[in-house]
Amino acid sequence: MIPDLGRYASEVLSAYVVSLALLAGVVAWYWLRARAVRSQLDQVEQRQERTE
């Protein structure tokens, strides 16, 4: 069920590829950032537990 894009097929498909790549990049960046922040929070919590 692929639509006939005619002579603009390469432009449309490349726009889809670029958009999906950018979305994947943003998701990966947020995921990696969340891991880093979680690690930092764990370290802070461990320091607080030691001082209590």
CHARMM internal coordinates of N, CA and C (Angstrom, degrees):
IC EDIT
DIST 1 N 1 CA 1.4452
DIST 1 CA 1 C 1.5149
ANGL 1 N 1 CA 1 C 111.52
DIST 1 C 2 N 1.3012
ANGL 1 CA 1 C 2 N 117.81
DIHE 1 N 1 CA 1 C 2 N 45.95
DIST 2 N 2 CA 1.4545
ANGL 1 C 2 N 2 CA 122.03
DIHE 1 CA 1 C 2 N 2 CA 178.48
DIST 2 CA 2 C 1.5284
ANGL 2 N 2 CA 2 C 108.40
DIHE 1 C 2 N 2 CA 2 C -88.93
DIST 2 C 3 N 1.3355
ANGL 2 CA 2 C 3 N 116.63
DIHE 2 N 2 CA 2 C 3 N 127.23
DIST 3 N 3 CA 1.4662
ANGL 2 C 3 N 3 CA 118.67
DIHE 2 CA 2 C 3 N 3 CA 179.85
DIST 3 CA 3 C 1.5259
ANGL 3 N 3 CA 3 C 111.04
DIHE 2 C 3 N 3 CA 3 C -70.37
DIST 3 C 4 N 1.3175
ANGL 3 CA 3 C 4 N 115.26
DIHE 3 N 3 CA 3 C 4 N 150.86
DIST 4 N 4 CA 1.4550
ANGL 3 C 4 N 4 CA 120.47
DIHE 3 CA 3 C 4 N 4 CA 177.32
DIST 4 CA 4 C 1.5238
ANGL 4 N 4 CA 4 C 107.93
DIHE 3 C 4 N 4 CA 4 C -80.28
DIST 4 C 5 N 1.3184
ANGL 4 CA 4 C 5 N 116.86
DIHE 4 N 4 CA 4 C 5 N 113.49
DIST 5 N 5 CA 1.4570
ANGL 4 C 5 N 5 CA 121.21
DIHE 4 CA 4 C 5 N 5 CA -176.86
DIST 5 CA 5 C 1.5238
ANGL 5 N 5 CA 5 C 112.39
DIHE 4 C 5 N 5 CA 5 C -93.91
DIST 5 C 6 N 1.2936
ANGL 5 CA 5 C 6 N 115.55
DIHE 5 N 5 CA 5 C 6 N -5.72
DIST 6 N 6 CA 1.4566
ANGL 5 C 6 N 6 CA 119.58
DIHE 5 CA 5 C 6 N 6 CA 176.88
DIST 6 CA 6 C 1.5194
ANGL 6 N 6 CA 6 C 112.36
DIHE 5 C 6 N 6 CA 6 C 65.15
DIST 6 C 7 N 1.3138
ANGL 6 CA 6 C 7 N 115.04
DIHE 6 N 6 CA 6 C 7 N -140.53
DIST 7 N 7 CA 1.4588
ANGL 6 C 7 N 7 CA 119.24
DIHE 6 CA 6 C 7 N 7 CA -174.96
DIST 7 CA 7 C 1.5217
ANGL 7 N 7 CA 7 C 112.88
DIHE 6 C 7 N 7 CA 7 C -76.41
DIST 7 C 8 N 1.3245
ANGL 7 CA 7 C 8 N 118.81
DIHE 7 N 7 CA 7 C 8 N -7.44
DIST 8 N 8 CA 1.4628
ANGL 7 C 8 N 8 CA 121.92
DIHE 7 CA 7 C 8 N 8 CA 179.54
DIST 8 CA 8 C 1.5290
ANGL 8 N 8 CA 8 C 112.10
DIHE 7 C 8 N 8 CA 8 C -99.59
DIST 8 C 9 N 1.2955
ANGL 8 CA 8 C 9 N 117.44
DIHE 8 N 8 CA 8 C 9 N 13.37
DIST 9 N 9 CA 1.4624
ANGL 8 C 9 N 9 CA 121.43
DIHE 8 CA 8 C 9 N 9 CA -176.28
DIST 9 CA 9 C 1.5236
ANGL 9 N 9 CA 9 C 111.72
DIHE 8 C 9 N 9 CA 9 C -58.94
DIST 9 C 10 N 1.2944
ANGL 9 CA 9 C 10 N 118.02
DIHE 9 N 9 CA 9 C 10 N -45.22
DIST 10 N 10 CA 1.4734
ANGL 9 C 10 N 10 CA 119.70
DIHE 9 CA 9 C 10 N 10 CA -177.14
DIST 10 CA 10 C 1.5228
ANGL 10 N 10 CA 10 C 111.20
DIHE 9 C 10 N 10 CA 10 C -65.73
DIST 10 C 11 N 1.3216
ANGL 10 CA 10 C 11 N 118.19
DIHE 10 N 10 CA 10 C 11 N -39.65
DIST 11 N 11 CA 1.4612
ANGL 10 C 11 N 11 CA 120.91
DIHE 10 CA 10 C 11 N 11 CA 179.37
DIST 11 CA 11 C 1.5200
ANGL 11 N 11 CA 11 C 111.19
DIHE 10 C 11 N 11 CA 11 C -66.90
DIST 11 C 12 N 1.3104
ANGL 11 CA 11 C 12 N 117.13
DIHE 11 N 11 CA 11 C 12 N -44.07
DIST 12 N 12 CA 1.4664
ANGL 11 C 12 N 12 CA 121.01
DIHE 11 CA 11 C 12 N 12 CA -179.24
DIST 12 CA 12 C 1.5224
ANGL 12 N 12 CA 12 C 110.64
DIHE 11 C 12 N 12 CA 12 C -66.42
DIST 12 C 13 N 1.3293
ANGL 12 CA 12 C 13 N 116.94
DIHE 12 N 12 CA 12 C 13 N -46.29
DIST 13 N 13 CA 1.4586
ANGL 12 C 13 N 13 CA 119.89
DIHE 12 CA 12 C 13 N 13 CA -179.73
DIST 13 CA 13 C 1.5237
ANGL 13 N 13 CA 13 C 111.71
DIHE 12 C 13 N 13 CA 13 C -65.46
DIST 13 C 14 N 1.3357
ANGL 13 CA 13 C 14 N 117.63
DIHE 13 N 13 CA 13 C 14 N -37.96
DIST 14 N 14 CA 1.4643
ANGL 13 C 14 N 14 CA 119.21
DIHE 13 CA 13 C 14 N 14 CA 177.84
DIST 14 CA 14 C 1.5277
ANGL 14 N 14 CA 14 C 110.39
DIHE 13 C 14 N 14 CA 14 C -67.48
DIST 14 C 15 N 1.3161
ANGL 14 CA 14 C 15 N 118.49
DIHE 14 N 14 CA 14 C 15 N -34.97
DIST 15 N 15 CA 1.4679
ANGL 14 C 15 N 15 CA 120.94
DIHE 14 CA 14 C 15 N 15 CA 176.22
DIST 15 CA 15 C 1.5284
ANGL 15 N 15 CA 15 C 110.54
DIHE 14 C 15 N 15 CA 15 C -64.19
DIST 15 C 16 N 1.3336
ANGL 15 CA 15 C 16 N 117.00
DIHE 15 N 15 CA 15 C 16 N -40.51
DIST 16 N 16 CA 1.4638
ANGL 15 C 16 N 16 CA 120.23
DIHE 15 CA 15 C 16 N 16 CA 176.46
DIST 16 CA 16 C 1.5256
ANGL 16 N 16 CA 16 C 110.92
DIHE 15 C 16 N 16 CA 16 C -62.96
DIST 16 C 17 N 1.3181
ANGL 16 CA 16 C 17 N 116.85
DIHE 16 N 16 CA 16 C 17 N -44.24
DIST 17 N 17 CA 1.4661
ANGL 16 C 17 N 17 CA 120.91
DIHE 16 CA 16 C 17 N 17 CA -178.83
DIST 17 CA 17 C 1.5297
ANGL 17 N 17 CA 17 C 110.49
DIHE 16 C 17 N 17 CA 17 C -63.29
DIST 17 C 18 N 1.3114
ANGL 17 CA 17 C 18 N 116.89
DIHE 17 N 17 CA 17 C 18 N -45.51
DIST 18 N 18 CA 1.4698
ANGL 17 C 18 N 18 CA 120.41
DIHE 17 CA 17 C 18 N 18 CA 179.25
DIST 18 CA 18 C 1.5209
ANGL 18 N 18 CA 18 C 110.31
DIHE 17 C 18 N 18 CA 18 C -62.78
DIST 18 C 19 N 1.3177
ANGL 18 CA 18 C 19 N 117.46
DIHE 18 N 18 CA 18 C 19 N -43.55
DIST 19 N 19 CA 1.4671
ANGL 18 C 19 N 19 CA 120.95
DIHE 18 CA 18 C 19 N 19 CA 179.83
DIST 19 CA 19 C 1.5224
ANGL 19 N 19 CA 19 C 111.56
DIHE 18 C 19 N 19 CA 19 C -62.36
DIST 19 C 20 N 1.3170
ANGL 19 CA 19 C 20 N 117.17
DIHE 19 N 19 CA 19 C 20 N -45.06
DIST 20 N 20 CA 1.4607
ANGL 19 C 20 N 20 CA 120.20
DIHE 19 CA 19 C 20 N 20 CA 179.12
DIST 20 CA 20 C 1.5272
ANGL 20 N 20 CA 20 C 111.32
DIHE 19 C 20 N 20 CA 20 C -65.54
DIST 20 C 21 N 1.3220
ANGL 20 CA 20 C 21 N 116.94
DIHE 20 N 20 CA 20 C 21 N -37.86
DIST 21 N 21 CA 1.4651
ANGL 20 C 21 N 21 CA 120.17
DIHE 20 CA 20 C 21 N 21 CA 178.26
DIST 21 CA 21 C 1.5262
ANGL 21 N 21 CA 21 C 110.70
DIHE 20 C 21 N 21 CA 21 C -65.18
DIST 21 C 22 N 1.3248
ANGL 21 CA 21 C 22 N 116.96
DIHE 21 N 21 CA 21 C 22 N -41.49
DIST 22 N 22 CA 1.4577
ANGL 21 C 22 N 22 CA 119.97
DIHE 21 CA 21 C 22 N 22 CA 177.96
DIST 22 CA 22 C 1.5231
ANGL 22 N 22 CA 22 C 111.70
DIHE 21 C 22 N 22 CA 22 C -65.24
DIST 22 C 23 N 1.3202
ANGL 22 CA 22 C 23 N 116.80
DIHE 22 N 22 CA 22 C 23 N -41.90
DIST 23 N 23 CA 1.4617
ANGL 22 C 23 N 23 CA 119.90
DIHE 22 CA 22 C 23 N 23 CA 177.20
DIST 23 CA 23 C 1.5218
ANGL 23 N 23 CA 23 C 111.49
DIHE 22 C 23 N 23 CA 23 C -62.50
DIST 23 C 24 N 1.3188
ANGL 23 CA 23 C 24 N 116.59
DIHE 23 N 23 CA 23 C 24 N -43.01
DIST 24 N 24 CA 1.4628
ANGL 23 C 24 N 24 CA 120.22
DIHE 23 CA 23 C 24 N 24 CA 178.06
DIST 24 CA 24 C 1.5261
ANGL 24 N 24 CA 24 C 110.39
DIHE 23 C 24 N 24 CA 24 C -63.23
DIST 24 C 25 N 1.3105
ANGL 24 CA 24 C 25 N 117.75
DIHE 24 N 24 CA 24 C 25 N -38.70
DIST 25 N 25 CA 1.4565
ANGL 24 C 25 N 25 CA 121.59
DIHE 24 CA 24 C 25 N 25 CA 177.61
DIST 25 CA 25 C 1.5149
ANGL 25 N 25 CA 25 C 112.65
DIHE 24 C 25 N 25 CA 25 C -63.85
DIST 25 C 26 N 1.3215
ANGL 25 CA 25 C 26 N 116.92
DIHE 25 N 25 CA 25 C 26 N -42.43
DIST 26 N 26 CA 1.4618
ANGL 25 C 26 N 26 CA 120.93
DIHE 25 CA 25 C 26 N 26 CA 178.58
DIST 26 CA 26 C 1.5192
ANGL 26 N 26 CA 26 C 110.69
DIHE 25 C 26 N 26 CA 26 C -65.38
DIST 26 C 27 N 1.3115
ANGL 26 CA 26 C 27 N 116.86
DIHE 26 N 26 CA 26 C 27 N -43.44
DIST 27 N 27 CA 1.4723
ANGL 26 C 27 N 27 CA 120.63
DIHE 26 CA 26 C 27 N 27 CA 178.92
DIST 27 CA 27 C 1.5202
ANGL 27 N 27 CA 27 C 109.89
DIHE 26 C 27 N 27 CA 27 C -62.39
DIST 27 C 28 N 1.3248
ANGL 27 CA 27 C 28 N 117.96
DIHE 27 N 27 CA 27 C 28 N -44.53
DIST 28 N 28 CA 1.4639
ANGL 27 C 28 N 28 CA 121.30
DIHE 27 CA 27 C 28 N 28 CA 179.56
DIST 28 CA 28 C 1.5269
ANGL 28 N 28 CA 28 C 110.94
DIHE 27 C 28 N 28 CA 28 C -63.76
DIST 28 C 29 N 1.3224
ANGL 28 CA 28 C 29 N 116.93
DIHE 28 N 28 CA 28 C 29 N -41.66
DIST 29 N 29 CA 1.4614
ANGL 28 C 29 N 29 CA 120.77
DIHE 28 CA 28 C 29 N 29 CA 179.40
DIST 29 CA 29 C 1.5274
ANGL 29 N 29 CA 29 C 110.84
DIHE 28 C 29 N 29 CA 29 C -62.36
DIST 29 C 30 N 1.3303
ANGL 29 CA 29 C 30 N 117.41
DIHE 29 N 29 CA 29 C 30 N -46.26
DIST 30 N 30 CA 1.4614
ANGL 29 C 30 N 30 CA 120.37
DIHE 29 CA 29 C 30 N 30 CA 178.75
DIST 30 CA 30 C 1.5193
ANGL 30 N 30 CA 30 C 111.46
DIHE 29 C 30 N 30 CA 30 C -64.60
DIST 30 C 31 N 1.3107
ANGL 30 CA 30 C 31 N 117.38
DIHE 30 N 30 CA 30 C 31 N -38.40
DIST 31 N 31 CA 1.4658
ANGL 30 C 31 N 31 CA 120.71
DIHE 30 CA 30 C 31 N 31 CA -179.98
DIST 31 CA 31 C 1.5309
ANGL 31 N 31 CA 31 C 110.52
DIHE 30 C 31 N 31 CA 31 C -65.17
DIST 31 C 32 N 1.3309
ANGL 31 CA 31 C 32 N 116.63
DIHE 31 N 31 CA 31 C 32 N -45.33
DIST 32 N 32 CA 1.4608
ANGL 31 C 32 N 32 CA 120.08
DIHE 31 CA 31 C 32 N 32 CA 178.55
DIST 32 CA 32 C 1.5251
ANGL 32 N 32 CA 32 C 111.47
DIHE 31 C 32 N 32 CA 32 C -65.54
DIST 32 C 33 N 1.3073
ANGL 32 CA 32 C 33 N 116.52
DIHE 32 N 32 CA 32 C 33 N -38.81
DIST 33 N 33 CA 1.4747
ANGL 32 C 33 N 33 CA 120.45
DIHE 32 CA 32 C 33 N 33 CA 178.32
DIST 33 CA 33 C 1.5196
ANGL 33 N 33 CA 33 C 109.98
DIHE 32 C 33 N 33 CA 33 C -65.14
DIST 33 C 34 N 1.3145
ANGL 33 CA 33 C 34 N 118.52
DIHE 33 N 33 CA 33 C 34 N -40.83
DIST 34 N 34 CA 1.4621
ANGL 33 C 34 N 34 CA 121.85
DIHE 33 CA 33 C 34 N 34 CA 178.90
DIST 34 CA 34 C 1.5195
ANGL 34 N 34 CA 34 C 110.46
DIHE 33 C 34 N 34 CA 34 C -63.13
DIST 34 C 35 N 1.3227
ANGL 34 CA 34 C 35 N 118.02
DIHE 34 N 34 CA 34 C 35 N -39.80
DIST 35 N 35 CA 1.4626
ANGL 34 C 35 N 35 CA 120.81
DIHE 34 CA 34 C 35 N 35 CA 177.32
DIST 35 CA 35 C 1.5201
ANGL 35 N 35 CA 35 C 111.01
DIHE 34 C 35 N 35 CA 35 C -63.15
DIST 35 C 36 N 1.3232
ANGL 35 CA 35 C 36 N 117.04
DIHE 35 N 35 CA 35 C 36 N -41.74
DIST 36 N 36 CA 1.4624
ANGL 35 C 36 N 36 CA 120.74
DIHE 35 CA 35 C 36 N 36 CA -179.85
DIST 36 CA 36 C 1.5215
ANGL 36 N 36 CA 36 C 110.98
DIHE 35 C 36 N 36 CA 36 C -65.52
DIST 36 C 37 N 1.3113
ANGL 36 CA 36 C 37 N 116.78
DIHE 36 N 36 CA 36 C 37 N -43.55
DIST 37 N 37 CA 1.4636
ANGL 36 C 37 N 37 CA 120.58
DIHE 36 CA 36 C 37 N 37 CA -179.95
DIST 37 CA 37 C 1.5273
ANGL 37 N 37 CA 37 C 110.29
DIHE 36 C 37 N 37 CA 37 C -66.20
DIST 37 C 38 N 1.3081
ANGL 37 CA 37 C 38 N 117.44
DIHE 37 N 37 CA 37 C 38 N -41.02
DIST 38 N 38 CA 1.4603
ANGL 37 C 38 N 38 CA 120.72
DIHE 37 CA 37 C 38 N 38 CA 178.06
DIST 38 CA 38 C 1.5276
ANGL 38 N 38 CA 38 C 111.14
DIHE 37 C 38 N 38 CA 38 C -61.89
DIST 38 C 39 N 1.3232
ANGL 38 CA 38 C 39 N 116.24
DIHE 38 N 38 CA 38 C 39 N -39.80
DIST 39 N 39 CA 1.4606
ANGL 38 C 39 N 39 CA 120.72
DIHE 38 CA 38 C 39 N 39 CA 178.02
DIST 39 CA 39 C 1.5300
ANGL 39 N 39 CA 39 C 110.53
DIHE 38 C 39 N 39 CA 39 C -64.40
DIST 39 C 40 N 1.3080
ANGL 39 CA 39 C 40 N 116.78
DIHE 39 N 39 CA 39 C 40 N -42.97
DIST 40 N 40 CA 1.4630
ANGL 39 C 40 N 40 CA 120.39
DIHE 39 CA 39 C 40 N 40 CA 177.74
DIST 40 CA 40 C 1.5252
ANGL 40 N 40 CA 40 C 111.32
DIHE 39 C 40 N 40 CA 40 C -63.43
DIST 40 C 41 N 1.3052
ANGL 40 CA 40 C 41 N 117.16
DIHE 40 N 40 CA 40 C 41 N -41.68
DIST 41 N 41 CA 1.4656
ANGL 40 C 41 N 41 CA 120.26
DIHE 40 CA 40 C 41 N 41 CA 178.93
DIST 41 CA 41 C 1.5247
ANGL 41 N 41 CA 41 C 111.36
DIHE 40 C 41 N 41 CA 41 C -64.90
DIST 41 C 42 N 1.3238
ANGL 41 CA 41 C 42 N 116.90
DIHE 41 N 41 CA 41 C 42 N -38.65
DIST 42 N 42 CA 1.4657
ANGL 41 C 42 N 42 CA 120.01
DIHE 41 CA 41 C 42 N 42 CA 176.76
DIST 42 CA 42 C 1.5256
ANGL 42 N 42 CA 42 C 110.84
DIHE 41 C 42 N 42 CA 42 C -61.58
DIST 42 C 43 N 1.3278
ANGL 42 CA 42 C 43 N 116.49
DIHE 42 N 42 CA 42 C 43 N -41.03
DIST 43 N 43 CA 1.4598
ANGL 42 C 43 N 43 CA 120.12
DIHE 42 CA 42 C 43 N 43 CA 178.61
DIST 43 CA 43 C 1.5281
ANGL 43 N 43 CA 43 C 111.49
DIHE 42 C 43 N 43 CA 43 C -63.50
DIST 43 C 44 N 1.3159
ANGL 43 CA 43 C 44 N 116.87
DIHE 43 N 43 CA 43 C 44 N -42.22
DIST 44 N 44 CA 1.4652
ANGL 43 C 44 N 44 CA 120.98
DIHE 43 CA 43 C 44 N 44 CA 178.93
DIST 44 CA 44 C 1.5174
ANGL 44 N 44 CA 44 C 110.16
DIHE 43 C 44 N 44 CA 44 C -63.96
DIST 44 C 45 N 1.3203
ANGL 44 CA 44 C 45 N 116.95
DIHE 44 N 44 CA 44 C 45 N -42.68
DIST 45 N 45 CA 1.4606
ANGL 44 C 45 N 45 CA 120.45
DIHE 44 CA 44 C 45 N 45 CA 179.70
DIST 45 CA 45 C 1.5275
ANGL 45 N 45 CA 45 C 111.31
DIHE 44 C 45 N 45 CA 45 C -64.25
DIST 45 C 46 N 1.3251
ANGL 45 CA 45 C 46 N 117.25
DIHE 45 N 45 CA 45 C 46 N -38.37
DIST 46 N 46 CA 1.4633
ANGL 45 C 46 N 46 CA 120.17
DIHE 45 CA 45 C 46 N 46 CA 178.75
DIST 46 CA 46 C 1.5253
ANGL 46 N 46 CA 46 C 110.52
DIHE 45 C 46 N 46 CA 46 C -65.98
DIST 46 C 47 N 1.3366
ANGL 46 CA 46 C 47 N 117.99
DIHE 46 N 46 CA 46 C 47 N -39.05
DIST 47 N 47 CA 1.4593
ANGL 46 C 47 N 47 CA 120.37
DIHE 46 CA 46 C 47 N 47 CA 177.13
DIST 47 CA 47 C 1.5190
ANGL 47 N 47 CA 47 C 111.49
DIHE 46 C 47 N 47 CA 47 C -65.03
DIST 47 C 48 N 1.3234
ANGL 47 CA 47 C 48 N 116.69
DIHE 47 N 47 CA 47 C 48 N -37.77
DIST 48 N 48 CA 1.4713
ANGL 47 C 48 N 48 CA 120.15
DIHE 47 CA 47 C 48 N 48 CA 179.49
DIST 48 CA 48 C 1.5150
ANGL 48 N 48 CA 48 C 111.05
DIHE 47 C 48 N 48 CA 48 C -68.50
DIST 48 C 49 N 1.3277
ANGL 48 CA 48 C 49 N 117.52
DIHE 48 N 48 CA 48 C 49 N -36.31
DIST 49 N 49 CA 1.4707
ANGL 48 C 49 N 49 CA 120.77
DIHE 48 CA 48 C 49 N 49 CA 179.41
DIST 49 CA 49 C 1.5163
ANGL 49 N 49 CA 49 C 110.94
DIHE 48 C 49 N 49 CA 49 C -67.30
DIST 49 C 50 N 1.3244
ANGL 49 CA 49 C 50 N 117.58
DIHE 49 N 49 CA 49 C 50 N -33.84
DIST 50 N 50 CA 1.4687
ANGL 49 C 50 N 50 CA 121.26
DIHE 49 CA 49 C 50 N 50 CA 179.60
DIST 50 CA 50 C 1.5160
ANGL 50 N 50 CA 50 C 111.65
DIHE 49 C 50 N 50 CA 50 C -69.18
DIST 50 C 51 N 1.3242
ANGL 50 CA 50 C 51 N 116.50
DIHE 50 N 50 CA 50 C 51 N -35.25
DIST 51 N 51 CA 1.4673
ANGL 50 C 51 N 51 CA 119.81
DIHE 50 CA 50 C 51 N 51 CA -176.25
DIST 51 CA 51 C 1.5204
ANGL 51 N 51 CA 51 C 112.37
DIHE 50 C 51 N 51 CA 51 C -81.98
DIST 51 C 52 N 1.2933
ANGL 51 CA 51 C 52 N 118.49
DIHE 51 N 51 CA 51 C 52 N -15.59
DIST 52 N 52 CA 1.4639
ANGL 51 C 52 N 52 CA 120.75
DIHE 51 CA 51 C 52 N 52 CA -178.13
DIST 52 CA 52 C 1.4882
ANGL 52 N 52 CA 52 C 112.76
DIHE 51 C 52 N 52 CA 52 C -82.56
END
COOR INIT
IC SEED 1 N 1 CA 1 C
IC BUILD
